[in-house]
Amino acid sequence: MAVYVYIVECADQTLYTGWTTDVDRRLKAHNAGRGAVYTRQRRPVRLVYLEELPDRRSALKRELQIKRMSRQGKLRLITEFSSK
């Protein structure tokens, strides 16, 4: 089963990183106020980065790597993703 790490940009231009097995369902949850506490006050959100990983363990490791990046590092990642 594929697992995804994603970054969404919130309405206040902050970035939120998470993981999921169903990207569409997760984005709908964020935008409906049922997602993470962080995004509830910052709706709407839009997907700006998506990375597929083979399993949950890999996704959790990658999520942590991205969360530890500076904002500039995340923006570079998003730019590389957008140019594909």
mmCIF file of the N, C-alpha and C atoms, coordinates in Angstrom:
data_MODEL
# 
_entry.id   MODEL 
# 
loop_
_atom_site.group_PDB 
_atom_site.id 
_atom_site.type_symbol 
_atom_site.label_atom_id 
_atom_site.label_alt_id 
_atom_site.label_comp_id 
_atom_site.label_asym_id 
_atom_site.label_entity_id 
_atom_site.label_seq_id 
_atom_site.pdbx_PDB_ins_code 
_atom_site.Cartn_x 
_atom_site.Cartn_y 
_atom_site.Cartn_z 
_atom_site.occupancy 
_atom_site.B_iso_or_equiv 
_atom_site.pdbx_formal_charge 
_atom_site.auth_seq_id 
_atom_site.auth_comp_id 
_atom_site.auth_asym_id 
_atom_site.auth_atom_id 
_atom_site.pdbx_PDB_model_num 
ATOM 1   N N  . MET A 1 1  ? 0.835   -1.178 0.000   1.00 0.00 ? 1  MET A N  1 
ATOM 2   C CA . MET A 1 1  ? 0.000   0.000  0.000   1.00 0.00 ? 1  MET A CA 1 
ATOM 3   C C  . MET A 1 1  ? 0.884   1.248  0.000   1.00 0.00 ? 1  MET A C  1 
ATOM 4   N N  . ALA A 1 2  ? 0.594   2.163  -0.894  1.00 0.00 ? 2  ALA A N  1 
ATOM 5   C CA . ALA A 1 2  ? 1.352   3.409  -0.980  1.00 0.00 ? 2  ALA A CA 1 
ATOM 6   C C  . ALA A 1 2  ? 0.954   4.343  0.157   1.00 0.00 ? 2  ALA A C  1 
ATOM 7   N N  . VAL A 1 3  ? 1.924   5.080  0.618   1.00 0.00 ? 3  VAL A N  1 
ATOM 8   C CA . VAL A 1 3  ? 1.721   6.077  1.661   1.00 0.00 ? 3  VAL A CA 1 
ATOM 9   C C  . VAL A 1 3  ? 2.341   7.370  1.133   1.00 0.00 ? 3  VAL A C  1 
ATOM 10  N N  . TYR A 1 4  ? 1.736   8.487  1.468   1.00 0.00 ? 4  TYR A N  1 
ATOM 11  C CA . TYR A 1 4  ? 2.169   9.769  0.932   1.00 0.00 ? 4  TYR A CA 1 
ATOM 12  C C  . TYR A 1 4  ? 2.540   10.742 2.037   1.00 0.00 ? 4  TYR A C  1 
ATOM 13  N N  . VAL A 1 5  ? 3.592   11.505 1.784   1.00 0.00 ? 5  VAL A N  1 
ATOM 14  C CA . VAL A 1 5  ? 3.946   12.647 2.624   1.00 0.00 ? 5  VAL A CA 1 
ATOM 15  C C  . VAL A 1 5  ? 3.559   13.865 1.805   1.00 0.00 ? 5  VAL A C  1 
ATOM 16  N N  . TYR A 1 6  ? 2.949   14.843 2.459   1.00 0.00 ? 6  TYR A N  1 
ATOM 17  C CA . TYR A 1 6  ? 2.482   16.009 1.723   1.00 0.00 ? 6  TYR A CA 1 
ATOM 18  C C  . TYR A 1 6  ? 2.762   17.284 2.493   1.00 0.00 ? 6  TYR A C  1 
ATOM 19  N N  . ILE A 1 7  ? 2.766   18.381 1.759   1.00 0.00 ? 7  ILE A N  1 
ATOM 20  C CA . ILE A 1 7  ? 2.830   19.711 2.364   1.00 0.00 ? 7  ILE A CA 1 
ATOM 21  C C  . ILE A 1 7  ? 1.648   20.480 1.804   1.00 0.00 ? 7  ILE A C  1 
ATOM 22  N N  . VAL A 1 8  ? 0.917   21.128 2.698   1.00 0.00 ? 8  VAL A N  1 
ATOM 23  C CA . VAL A 1 8  ? -0.141  22.033 2.271   1.00 0.00 ? 8  VAL A CA 1 
ATOM 24  C C  . VAL A 1 8  ? 0.243   23.451 2.673   1.00 0.00 ? 8  VAL A C  1 
ATOM 25  N N  . GLU A 1 9  ? -0.183  24.391 1.853   1.00 0.00 ? 9  GLU A N  1 
ATOM 26  C CA . GLU A 1 9  ? -0.022  25.794 2.193   1.00 0.00 ? 9  GLU A CA 1 
ATOM 27  C C  . GLU A 1 9  ? -1.354  26.272 2.757   1.00 0.00 ? 9  GLU A C  1 
ATOM 28  N N  . CYS A 1 10 ? -1.300  26.847 3.925   1.00 0.00 ? 10 CYS A N  1 
ATOM 29  C CA . CYS A 1 10 ? -2.512  27.341 4.590   1.00 0.00 ? 10 CYS A CA 1 
ATOM 30  C C  . CYS A 1 10 ? -2.850  28.743 4.085   1.00 0.00 ? 10 CYS A C  1 
ATOM 31  N N  . ALA A 1 11 ? -4.036  29.198 4.417   1.00 0.00 ? 11 ALA A N  1 
ATOM 32  C CA . ALA A 1 11 ? -4.496  30.518 3.983   1.00 0.00 ? 11 ALA A CA 1 
ATOM 33  C C  . ALA A 1 11 ? -3.572  31.638 4.453   1.00 0.00 ? 11 ALA A C  1 
ATOM 34  N N  . ASP A 1 12 ? -2.878  31.439 5.571   1.00 0.00 ? 12 ASP A N  1 
ATOM 35  C CA . ASP A 1 12 ? -1.957  32.463 6.085   1.00 0.00 ? 12 ASP A CA 1 
ATOM 36  C C  . ASP A 1 12 ? -0.530  32.269 5.570   1.00 0.00 ? 12 ASP A C  1 
ATOM 37  N N  . GLN A 1 13 ? -0.366  31.479 4.526   1.00 0.00 ? 13 GLN A N  1 
ATOM 38  C CA . GLN A 1 13 ? 0.910   31.176 3.859   1.00 0.00 ? 13 GLN A CA 1 
ATOM 39  C C  . GLN A 1 13 ? 1.876   30.340 4.699   1.00 0.00 ? 13 GLN A C  1 
ATOM 40  N N  . THR A 1 14 ? 1.420   29.781 5.810   1.00 0.00 ? 14 THR A N  1 
ATOM 41  C CA . THR A 1 14 ? 2.270   28.852 6.548   1.00 0.00 ? 14 THR A CA 1 
ATOM 42  C C  . THR A 1 14 ? 2.184   27.491 5.876   1.00 0.00 ? 14 THR A C  1 
ATOM 43  N N  . LEU A 1 15 ? 3.133   26.633 6.195   1.00 0.00 ? 15 LEU A N  1 
ATOM 44  C CA . LEU A 1 15 ? 3.206   25.303 5.599   1.00 0.00 ? 15 LEU A CA 1 
ATOM 45  C C  . LEU A 1 15 ? 2.956   24.246 6.659   1.00 0.00 ? 15 LEU A C  1 
ATOM 46  N N  . TYR A 1 16 ? 2.188   23.236 6.298   1.00 0.00 ? 16 TYR A N  1 
ATOM 47  C CA . TYR A 1 16 ? 1.911   22.116 7.197   1.00 0.00 ? 16 TYR A CA 1 
ATOM 48  C C  . TYR A 1 16 ? 2.318   20.836 6.485   1.00 0.00 ? 16 TYR A C  1 
ATOM 49  N N  . THR A 1 17 ? 3.049   19.970 7.170   1.00 0.00 ? 17 THR A N  1 
ATOM 50  C CA . THR A 1 17 ? 3.499   18.700 6.614   1.00 0.00 ? 17 THR A CA 1 
ATOM 51  C C  . THR A 1 17 ? 2.806   17.558 7.329   1.00 0.00 ? 17 THR A C  1 
ATOM 52  N N  . GLY A 1 18 ? 2.363   16.565 6.568   1.00 0.00 ? 18 GLY A N  1 
ATOM 53  C CA . GLY A 1 18 ? 1.709   15.400 7.145   1.00 0.00 ? 18 GLY A CA 1 
ATOM 54  C C  . GLY A 1 18 ? 1.881   14.186 6.261   1.00 0.00 ? 18 GLY A C  1 
ATOM 55  N N  . TRP A 1 19 ? 1.240   13.092 6.642   1.00 0.00 ? 19 TRP A N  1 
ATOM 56  C CA . TRP A 1 19 ? 1.281   11.874 5.837   1.00 0.00 ? 19 TRP A CA 1 
ATOM 57  C C  . TRP A 1 19 ? -0.121  11.272 5.798   1.00 0.00 ? 19 TRP A C  1 
ATOM 58  N N  . THR A 1 20 ? -0.368  10.475 4.773   1.00 0.00 ? 20 THR A N  1 
ATOM 59  C CA . THR A 1 20 ? -1.680  9.863  4.604   1.00 0.00 ? 20 THR A CA 1 
ATOM 60  C C  . THR A 1 20 ? -1.596  8.698  3.621   1.00 0.00 ? 20 THR A C  1 
ATOM 61  N N  . THR A 1 21 ? -2.632  7.893  3.612   1.00 0.00 ? 21 THR A N  1 
ATOM 62  C CA . THR A 1 21 ? -2.759  6.846  2.589   1.00 0.00 ? 21 THR A CA 1 
ATOM 63  C C  . THR A 1 21 ? -3.772  7.270  1.526   1.00 0.00 ? 21 THR A C  1 
ATOM 64  N N  . ASP A 1 22 ? -4.517  8.337  1.786   1.00 0.00 ? 22 ASP A N  1 
ATOM 65  C CA . ASP A 1 22 ? -5.548  8.825  0.862   1.00 0.00 ? 22 ASP A CA 1 
ATOM 66  C C  . ASP A 1 22 ? -5.489  10.352 0.822   1.00 0.00 ? 22 ASP A C  1 
ATOM 67  N N  . VAL A 1 23 ? -4.817  10.876 -0.180  1.00 0.00 ? 23 VAL A N  1 
ATOM 68  C CA . VAL A 1 23 ? -4.562  12.314 -0.264  1.00 0.00 ? 23 VAL A CA 1 
ATOM 69  C C  . VAL A 1 23 ? -5.855  13.116 -0.379  1.00 0.00 ? 23 VAL A C  1 
ATOM 70  N N  . ASP A 1 24 ? -6.759  12.715 -1.265  1.00 0.00 ? 24 ASP A N  1 
ATOM 71  C CA . ASP A 1 24 ? -8.009  13.459 -1.456  1.00 0.00 ? 24 ASP A CA 1 
ATOM 72  C C  . ASP A 1 24 ? -8.823  13.529 -0.163  1.00 0.00 ? 24 ASP A C  1 
ATOM 73  N N  . ARG A 1 25 ? -8.956  12.398 0.510   1.00 0.00 ? 25 ARG A N  1 
ATOM 74  C CA . ARG A 1 25 ? -9.709  12.356 1.765   1.00 0.00 ? 25 ARG A CA 1 
ATOM 75  C C  . ARG A 1 25 ? -9.074  13.275 2.809   1.00 0.00 ? 25 ARG A C  1 
ATOM 76  N N  . ARG A 1 26 ? -7.745  13.254 2.876   1.00 0.00 ? 26 ARG A N  1 
ATOM 77  C CA . ARG A 1 26 ? -7.041  14.067 3.878   1.00 0.00 ? 26 ARG A CA 1 
ATOM 78  C C  . ARG A 1 26 ? -7.193  15.557 3.597   1.00 0.00 ? 26 ARG A C  1 
ATOM 79  N N  . LEU A 1 27 ? -7.098  15.958 2.327   1.00 0.00 ? 27 LEU A N  1 
ATOM 80  C CA . LEU A 1 27 ? -7.271  17.372 1.990   1.00 0.00 ? 27 LEU A CA 1 
ATOM 81  C C  . LEU A 1 27 ? -8.690  17.841 2.301   1.00 0.00 ? 27 LEU A C  1 
ATOM 82  N N  . LYS A 1 28 ? -9.666  17.000 1.992   1.00 0.00 ? 28 LYS A N  1 
ATOM 83  C CA . LYS A 1 28 ? -11.055 17.343 2.313   1.00 0.00 ? 28 LYS A CA 1 
ATOM 84  C C  . LYS A 1 28 ? -11.226 17.499 3.820   1.00 0.00 ? 28 LYS A C  1 
ATOM 85  N N  . ALA A 1 29 ? -10.588 16.627 4.592   1.00 0.00 ? 29 ALA A N  1 
ATOM 86  C CA . ALA A 1 29 ? -10.673 16.715 6.055   1.00 0.00 ? 29 ALA A CA 1 
ATOM 87  C C  . ALA A 1 29 ? -10.047 18.013 6.559   1.00 0.00 ? 29 ALA A C  1 
ATOM 88  N N  . HIS A 1 30 ? -8.872  18.364 6.030   1.00 0.00 ? 30 HIS A N  1 
ATOM 89  C CA . HIS A 1 30 ? -8.229  19.623 6.437   1.00 0.00 ? 30 HIS A CA 1 
ATOM 90  C C  . HIS A 1 30 ? -9.152  20.802 6.143   1.00 0.00 ? 30 HIS A C  1 
ATOM 91  N N  . ASN A 1 31 ? -9.710  20.835 4.944   1.00 0.00 ? 31 ASN A N  1 
ATOM 92  C CA . ASN A 1 31 ? -10.528 21.977 4.539   1.00 0.00 ? 31 ASN A CA 1 
ATOM 93  C C  . ASN A 1 31 ? -11.902 22.002 5.195   1.00 0.00 ? 31 ASN A C  1 
ATOM 94  N N  . ALA A 1 32 ? -12.321 20.877 5.750   1.00 0.00 ? 32 ALA A N  1 
ATOM 95  C CA . ALA A 1 32 ? -13.598 20.821 6.473   1.00 0.00 ? 32 ALA A CA 1 
ATOM 96  C C  . ALA A 1 32 ? -13.411 21.089 7.968   1.00 0.00 ? 32 ALA A C  1 
ATOM 97  N N  . GLY A 1 33 ? -12.161 21.298 8.401   1.00 0.00 ? 33 GLY A N  1 
ATOM 98  C CA . GLY A 1 33 ? -11.901 21.561 9.811   1.00 0.00 ? 33 GLY A CA 1 
ATOM 99  C C  . GLY A 1 33 ? -11.775 20.301 10.644  1.00 0.00 ? 33 GLY A C  1 
ATOM 100 N N  . ARG A 1 34 ? -11.672 19.150 9.977   1.00 0.00 ? 34 ARG A N  1 
ATOM 101 C CA . ARG A 1 34 ? -11.538 17.882 10.692  1.00 0.00 ? 34 ARG A CA 1 
ATOM 102 C C  . ARG A 1 34 ? -10.115 17.324 10.593  1.00 0.00 ? 34 ARG A C  1 
ATOM 103 N N  . GLY A 1 35 ? -9.221  18.084 10.023  1.00 0.00 ? 35 GLY A N  1 
ATOM 104 C CA . GLY A 1 35 ? -7.835  17.645 9.892   1.00 0.00 ? 35 GLY A CA 1 
ATOM 105 C C  . GLY A 1 35 ? -7.066  17.976 11.156  1.00 0.00 ? 35 GLY A C  1 
ATOM 106 N N  . ALA A 1 36 ? -5.818  18.287 10.983  1.00 0.00 ? 36 ALA A N  1 
ATOM 107 C CA . ALA A 1 36 ? -4.959  18.629 12.114  1.00 0.00 ? 36 ALA A CA 1 
ATOM 108 C C  . ALA A 1 36 ? -5.430  19.906 12.799  1.00 0.00 ? 36 ALA A C  1 
ATOM 109 N N  . VAL A 1 37 ? -5.190  19.994 14.084  1.00 0.00 ? 37 VAL A N  1 
ATOM 110 C CA . VAL A 1 37 ? -5.546  21.183 14.858  1.00 0.00 ? 37 VAL A CA 1 
ATOM 111 C C  . VAL A 1 37 ? -4.905  22.419 14.222  1.00 0.00 ? 37 VAL A C  1 
ATOM 112 N N  . TYR A 1 38 ? -3.669  22.282 13.768  1.00 0.00 ? 38 TYR A N  1 
ATOM 113 C CA . TYR A 1 38 ? -2.946  23.418 13.175  1.00 0.00 ? 38 TYR A CA 1 
ATOM 114 C C  . TYR A 1 38 ? -3.693  24.003 11.988  1.00 0.00 ? 38 TYR A C  1 
ATOM 115 N N  . THR A 1 39 ? -4.243  23.160 11.128  1.00 0.00 ? 39 THR A N  1 
ATOM 116 C CA . THR A 1 39 ? -4.884  23.658 9.907   1.00 0.00 ? 39 THR A CA 1 
ATOM 117 C C  . THR A 1 39 ? -6.316  24.139 10.131  1.00 0.00 ? 39 THR A C  1 
ATOM 118 N N  . ARG A 1 40 ? -6.934  23.774 11.233  1.00 0.00 ? 40 ARG A N  1 
ATOM 119 C CA . ARG A 1 40 ? -8.331  24.171 11.486  1.00 0.00 ? 40 ARG A CA 1 
ATOM 120 C C  . ARG A 1 40 ? -8.520  25.679 11.478  1.00 0.00 ? 40 ARG A C  1 
ATOM 121 N N  . GLN A 1 41 ? -7.566  26.394 12.022  1.00 0.00 ? 41 GLN A N  1 
ATOM 122 C CA . GLN A 1 41 ? -7.651  27.854 12.099  1.00 0.00 ? 41 GLN A CA 1 
ATOM 123 C C  . GLN A 1 41 ? -7.066  28.539 10.871  1.00 0.00 ? 41 GLN A C  1 
ATOM 124 N N  . ARG A 1 42 ? -6.570  27.771 9.928   1.00 0.00 ? 42 ARG A N  1 
ATOM 125 C CA . ARG A 1 42 ? -5.828  28.342 8.800   1.00 0.00 ? 42 ARG A CA 1 
ATOM 126 C C  . ARG A 1 42 ? -6.381  27.896 7.452   1.00 0.00 ? 42 ARG A C  1 
ATOM 127 N N  . ARG A 1 43 ? -7.659  27.642 7.387   1.00 0.00 ? 43 ARG A N  1 
ATOM 128 C CA . ARG A 1 43 ? -8.284  27.174 6.147   1.00 0.00 ? 43 ARG A CA 1 
ATOM 129 C C  . ARG A 1 43 ? -8.570  28.342 5.224   1.00 0.00 ? 43 ARG A C  1 
ATOM 130 N N  . PRO A 1 44 ? -8.659  28.055 3.932   1.00 0.00 ? 44 PRO A N  1 
ATOM 131 C CA . PRO A 1 44 ? -8.471  26.768 3.279   1.00 0.00 ? 44 PRO A CA 1 
ATOM 132 C C  . PRO A 1 44 ? -6.988  26.451 3.083   1.00 0.00 ? 44 PRO A C  1 
ATOM 133 N N  . VAL A 1 45 ? -6.721  25.183 2.855   1.00 0.00 ? 45 VAL A N  1 
ATOM 134 C CA . VAL A 1 45 ? -5.360  24.744 2.554   1.00 0.00 ? 45 VAL A CA 1 
ATOM 135 C C  . VAL A 1 45 ? -5.328  24.236 1.116   1.00 0.00 ? 45 VAL A C  1 
ATOM 136 N N  . ARG A 1 46 ? -4.134  24.279 0.528   1.00 0.00 ? 46 ARG A N  1 
ATOM 137 C CA . ARG A 1 46 ? -3.984  23.723 -0.819  1.00 0.00 ? 46 ARG A CA 1 
ATOM 138 C C  . ARG A 1 46 ? -2.711  22.891 -0.875  1.00 0.00 ? 46 ARG A C  1 
ATOM 139 N N  . LEU A 1 47 ? -2.782  21.804 -1.592  1.00 0.00 ? 47 LEU A N  1 
ATOM 140 C CA . LEU A 1 47 ? -1.655  20.890 -1.721  1.00 0.00 ? 47 LEU A CA 1 
ATOM 141 C C  . LEU A 1 47 ? -0.557  21.532 -2.559  1.00 0.00 ? 47 LEU A C  1 
ATOM 142 N N  . VAL A 1 48 ? 0.674   21.549 -2.024  1.00 0.00 ? 48 VAL A N  1 
ATOM 143 C CA . VAL A 1 48 ? 1.800   22.122 -2.769  1.00 0.00 ? 48 VAL A CA 1 
ATOM 144 C C  . VAL A 1 48 ? 2.942   21.125 -2.957  1.00 0.00 ? 48 VAL A C  1 
ATOM 145 N N  . TYR A 1 49 ? 2.895   19.992 -2.256  1.00 0.00 ? 49 TYR A N  1 
ATOM 146 C CA . TYR A 1 49 ? 3.959   18.989 -2.380  1.00 0.00 ? 49 TYR A CA 1 
ATOM 147 C C  . TYR A 1 49 ? 3.388   17.623 -2.046  1.00 0.00 ? 49 TYR A C  1 
ATOM 148 N N  . LEU A 1 50 ? 3.813   16.621 -2.821  1.00 0.00 ? 50 LEU A N  1 
ATOM 149 C CA . LEU A 1 50 ? 3.367   15.252 -2.587  1.00 0.00 ? 50 LEU A CA 1 
ATOM 150 C C  . LEU A 1 50 ? 4.491   14.297 -2.948  1.00 0.00 ? 50 LEU A C  1 
ATOM 151 N N  . GLU A 1 51 ? 4.744   13.348 -2.062  1.00 0.00 ? 51 GLU A N  1 
ATOM 152 C CA . GLU A 1 51 ? 5.796   12.346 -2.279  1.00 0.00 ? 51 GLU A CA 1 
ATOM 153 C C  . GLU A 1 51 ? 5.251   10.980 -1.891  1.00 0.00 ? 51 GLU A C  1 
ATOM 154 N N  . GLU A 1 52 ? 5.352   10.026 -2.797  1.00 0.00 ? 52 GLU A N  1 
ATOM 155 C CA . GLU A 1 52 ? 4.886   8.665  -2.523  1.00 0.00 ? 52 GLU A CA 1 
ATOM 156 C C  . GLU A 1 52 ? 6.014   7.846  -1.918  1.00 0.00 ? 52 GLU A C  1 
ATOM 157 N N  . LEU A 1 53 ? 5.689   7.095  -0.879  1.00 0.00 ? 53 LEU A N  1 
ATOM 158 C CA . LEU A 1 53 ? 6.656   6.228  -0.214  1.00 0.00 ? 53 LEU A CA 1 
ATOM 159 C C  . LEU A 1 53 ? 6.067   4.826  -0.108  1.00 0.00 ? 53 LEU A C  1 
ATOM 160 N N  . PRO A 1 54 ? 6.921   3.821  0.041   1.00 0.00 ? 54 PRO A N  1 
ATOM 161 C CA . PRO A 1 54 ? 6.422   2.438  -0.016  1.00 0.00 ? 54 PRO A CA 1 
ATOM 162 C C  . PRO A 1 54 ? 5.669   1.956  1.217   1.00 0.00 ? 54 PRO A C  1 
ATOM 163 N N  . ASP A 1 55 ? 5.925   2.560  2.388   1.00 0.00 ? 55 ASP A N  1 
ATOM 164 C CA . ASP A 1 55 ? 5.277   2.079  3.606   1.00 0.00 ? 55 ASP A CA 1 
ATOM 165 C C  . ASP A 1 55 ? 5.193   3.187  4.650   1.00 0.00 ? 55 ASP A C  1 
ATOM 166 N N  . ARG A 1 56 ? 4.446   2.908  5.689   1.00 0.00 ? 56 ARG A N  1 
ATOM 167 C CA . ARG A 1 56 ? 4.199   3.903  6.742   1.00 0.00 ? 56 ARG A CA 1 
ATOM 168 C C  . ARG A 1 56 ? 5.496   4.330  7.439   1.00 0.00 ? 56 ARG A C  1 
ATOM 169 N N  . ARG A 1 57 ? 6.344   3.383  7.723   1.00 0.00 ? 57 ARG A N  1 
ATOM 170 C CA . ARG A 1 57 ? 7.612   3.690  8.408   1.00 0.00 ? 57 ARG A CA 1 
ATOM 171 C C  . ARG A 1 57 ? 8.445   4.691  7.608   1.00 0.00 ? 57 ARG A C  1 
ATOM 172 N N  . SER A 1 58 ? 8.547   4.457  6.312   1.00 0.00 ? 58 SER A N  1 
ATOM 173 C CA . SER A 1 58 ? 9.287   5.380  5.442   1.00 0.00 ? 58 SER A CA 1 
ATOM 174 C C  . SER A 1 58 ? 8.632   6.754  5.418   1.00 0.00 ? 58 SER A C  1 
ATOM 175 N N  . ALA A 1 59 ? 7.309   6.764  5.387   1.00 0.00 ? 59 ALA A N  1 
ATOM 176 C CA . ALA A 1 59 ? 6.574   8.033  5.349   1.00 0.00 ? 59 ALA A CA 1 
ATOM 177 C C  . ALA A 1 59 ? 6.796   8.824  6.635   1.00 0.00 ? 59 ALA A C  1 
ATOM 178 N N  . LEU A 1 60 ? 6.762   8.150  7.764   1.00 0.00 ? 60 LEU A N  1 
ATOM 179 C CA . LEU A 1 60 ? 6.968   8.846  9.042   1.00 0.00 ? 60 LEU A CA 1 
ATOM 180 C C  . LEU A 1 60 ? 8.383   9.421  9.140   1.00 0.00 ? 60 LEU A C  1 
ATOM 181 N N  . LYS A 1 61 ? 9.367   8.668  8.647   1.00 0.00 ? 61 LYS A N  1 
ATOM 182 C CA . LYS A 1 61 ? 10.750  9.161  8.647   1.00 0.00 ? 61 LYS A CA 1 
ATOM 183 C C  . LYS A 1 61 ? 10.880  10.389 7.752   1.00 0.00 ? 61 LYS A C  1 
ATOM 184 N N  . ARG A 1 62 ? 10.283  10.308 6.560   1.00 0.00 ? 62 ARG A N  1 
ATOM 185 C CA . ARG A 1 62 ? 10.364  11.415 5.609   1.00 0.00 ? 62 ARG A CA 1 
ATOM 186 C C  . ARG A 1 62 ? 9.624   12.642 6.140   1.00 0.00 ? 62 ARG A C  1 
ATOM 187 N N  . GLU A 1 63 ? 8.466   12.420 6.757   1.00 0.00 ? 63 GLU A N  1 
ATOM 188 C CA . GLU A 1 63 ? 7.710   13.527 7.345   1.00 0.00 ? 63 GLU A CA 1 
ATOM 189 C C  . GLU A 1 63 ? 8.572   14.259 8.369   1.00 0.00 ? 63 GLU A C  1 
ATOM 190 N N  . LEU A 1 64 ? 9.249   13.522 9.221   1.00 0.00 ? 64 LEU A N  1 
ATOM 191 C CA . LEU A 1 64 ? 10.109  14.128 10.235  1.00 0.00 ? 64 LEU A CA 1 
ATOM 192 C C  . LEU A 1 64 ? 11.259  14.897 9.593   1.00 0.00 ? 64 LEU A C  1 
ATOM 193 N N  . GLN A 1 65 ? 11.858  14.335 8.526   1.00 0.00 ? 65 GLN A N  1 
ATOM 194 C CA . GLN A 1 65 ? 12.938  15.038 7.818   1.00 0.00 ? 65 GLN A CA 1 
ATOM 195 C C  . GLN A 1 65 ? 12.445  16.381 7.289   1.00 0.00 ? 65 GLN A C  1 
ATOM 196 N N  . ILE A 1 66 ? 11.274  16.373 6.682   1.00 0.00 ? 66 ILE A N  1 
ATOM 197 C CA . ILE A 1 66 ? 10.733  17.611 6.112   1.00 0.00 ? 66 ILE A CA 1 
ATOM 198 C C  . ILE A 1 66 ? 10.382  18.591 7.216   1.00 0.00 ? 66 ILE A C  1 
ATOM 199 N N  . LYS A 1 67 ? 9.780   18.128 8.294   1.00 0.00 ? 67 LYS A N  1 
ATOM 200 C CA . LYS A 1 67 ? 9.417   19.019 9.398   1.00 0.00 ? 67 LYS A CA 1 
ATOM 201 C C  . LYS A 1 67 ? 10.648  19.688 10.008  1.00 0.00 ? 67 LYS A C  1 
ATOM 202 N N  . ARG A 1 68 ? 11.783  19.043 9.953   1.00 0.00 ? 68 ARG A N  1 
ATOM 203 C CA . ARG A 1 68 ? 13.018  19.609 10.505  1.00 0.00 ? 68 ARG A CA 1 
ATOM 204 C C  . ARG A 1 68 ? 13.679  20.608 9.561   1.00 0.00 ? 68 ARG A C  1 
ATOM 205 N N  . MET A 1 69 ? 13.216  20.672 8.308   1.00 0.00 ? 69 MET A N  1 
ATOM 206 C CA . MET A 1 69 ? 13.778  21.617 7.339   1.00 0.00 ? 69 MET A CA 1 
ATOM 207 C C  . MET A 1 69 ? 13.359  23.039 7.701   1.00 0.00 ? 69 MET A C  1 
ATOM 208 N N  . SER A 1 70 ? 14.176  23.970 7.286   1.00 0.00 ? 70 SER A N  1 
ATOM 209 C CA . SER A 1 70 ? 13.800  25.379 7.415   1.00 0.00 ? 70 SER A CA 1 
ATOM 210 C C  . SER A 1 70 ? 12.687  25.674 6.408   1.00 0.00 ? 70 SER A C  1 
ATOM 211 N N  . ARG A 1 71 ? 12.050  26.799 6.566   1.00 0.00 ? 71 ARG A N  1 
ATOM 212 C CA . ARG A 1 71 ? 11.018  27.199 5.603   1.00 0.00 ? 71 ARG A CA 1 
ATOM 213 C C  . ARG A 1 71 ? 11.623  27.275 4.199   1.00 0.00 ? 71 ARG A C  1 
ATOM 214 N N  . GLN A 1 72 ? 12.833  27.831 4.100   1.00 0.00 ? 72 GLN A N  1 
ATOM 215 C CA . GLN A 1 72 ? 13.504  27.934 2.796   1.00 0.00 ? 72 GLN A CA 1 
ATOM 216 C C  . GLN A 1 72 ? 13.726  26.559 2.176   1.00 0.00 ? 72 GLN A C  1 
ATOM 217 N N  . GLY A 1 73 ? 14.121  25.586 2.987   1.00 0.00 ? 73 GLY A N  1 
ATOM 218 C CA . GLY A 1 73 ? 14.317  24.225 2.490   1.00 0.00 ? 73 GLY A CA 1 
ATOM 219 C C  . GLY A 1 73 ? 13.015  23.634 1.970   1.00 0.00 ? 73 GLY A C  1 
ATOM 220 N N  . LYS A 1 74 ? 11.941  23.863 2.693   1.00 0.00 ? 74 LYS A N  1 
ATOM 221 C CA . LYS A 1 74 ? 10.624  23.371 2.260   1.00 0.00 ? 74 LYS A CA 1 
ATOM 222 C C  . LYS A 1 74 ? 10.198  24.041 0.966   1.00 0.00 ? 74 LYS A C  1 
ATOM 223 N N  . LEU A 1 75 ? 10.449  25.340 0.854   1.00 0.00 ? 75 LEU A N  1 
ATOM 224 C CA . LEU A 1 75 ? 10.080  26.060 -0.368  1.00 0.00 ? 75 LEU A CA 1 
ATOM 225 C C  . LEU A 1 75 ? 10.879  25.552 -1.565  1.00 0.00 ? 75 LEU A C  1 
ATOM 226 N N  . ARG A 1 76 ? 12.152  25.204 -1.359  1.00 0.00 ? 76 ARG A N  1 
ATOM 227 C CA . ARG A 1 76 ? 12.959  24.614 -2.440  1.00 0.00 ? 76 ARG A CA 1 
ATOM 228 C C  . ARG A 1 76 ? 12.368  23.274 -2.869  1.00 0.00 ? 76 ARG A C  1 
ATOM 229 N N  . LEU A 1 77 ? 11.988  22.466 -1.893  1.00 0.00 ? 77 LEU A N  1 
ATOM 230 C CA . LEU A 1 77 ? 11.367  21.169 -2.169  1.00 0.00 ? 77 LEU A CA 1 
ATOM 231 C C  . LEU A 1 77 ? 10.090  21.359 -2.983  1.00 0.00 ? 77 LEU A C  1 
ATOM 232 N N  . ILE A 1 78 ? 9.276   22.317 -2.592  1.00 0.00 ? 78 ILE A N  1 
ATOM 233 C CA . ILE A 1 78 ? 8.022   22.606 -3.292  1.00 0.00 ? 78 ILE A CA 1 
ATOM 234 C C  . ILE A 1 78 ? 8.306   23.073 -4.717  1.00 0.00 ? 78 ILE A C  1 
ATOM 235 N N  . THR A 1 79 ? 9.304   23.929 -4.887  1.00 0.00 ? 79 THR A N  1 
ATOM 236 C CA . THR A 1 79 ? 9.666   24.426 -6.212  1.00 0.00 ? 79 THR A CA 1 
ATOM 237 C C  . THR A 1 79 ? 10.111  23.282 -7.114  1.00 0.00 ? 79 THR A C  1 
ATOM 238 N N  . GLU A 1 80 ? 10.929  22.376 -6.585  1.00 0.00 ? 80 GLU A N  1 
ATOM 239 C CA . GLU A 1 80 ? 11.384  21.225 -7.372  1.00 0.00 ? 80 GLU A CA 1 
ATOM 240 C C  . GLU A 1 80 ? 10.190  20.352 -7.764  1.00 0.00 ? 80 GLU A C  1 
ATOM 241 N N  . PHE A 1 81 ? 9.259   20.158 -6.846  1.00 0.00 ? 81 PHE A N  1 
ATOM 242 C CA . PHE A 1 81 ? 8.072   19.354 -7.102  1.00 0.00 ? 81 PHE A CA 1 
ATOM 243 C C  . PHE A 1 81 ? 7.210   20.007 -8.181  1.00 0.00 ? 81 PHE A C  1 
ATOM 244 N N  . SER A 1 82 ? 7.059   21.314 -8.106  1.00 0.00 ? 82 SER A N  1 
ATOM 245 C CA . SER A 1 82 ? 6.203   22.045 -9.036  1.00 0.00 ? 82 SER A CA 1 
ATOM 246 C C  . SER A 1 82 ? 6.771   22.061 -10.447 1.00 0.00 ? 82 SER A C  1 
ATOM 247 N N  . SER A 1 83 ? 8.096   21.958 -10.564 1.00 0.00 ? 83 SER A N  1 
ATOM 248 C CA . SER A 1 83 ? 8.719   22.024 -11.884 1.00 0.00 ? 83 SER A CA 1 
ATOM 249 C C  . SER A 1 83 ? 8.737   20.667 -12.600 1.00 0.00 ? 83 SER A C  1 
ATOM 250 N N  . LYS A 1 84 ? 8.247   19.620 -11.946 1.00 0.00 ? 84 LYS A N  1 
ATOM 251 C CA . LYS A 1 84 ? 8.215   18.283 -12.570 1.00 0.00 ? 84 LYS A CA 1 
ATOM 252 C C  . LYS A 1 84 ? 7.094   18.185 -13.566 1.00 0.00 ? 84 LYS A C  1 
# 
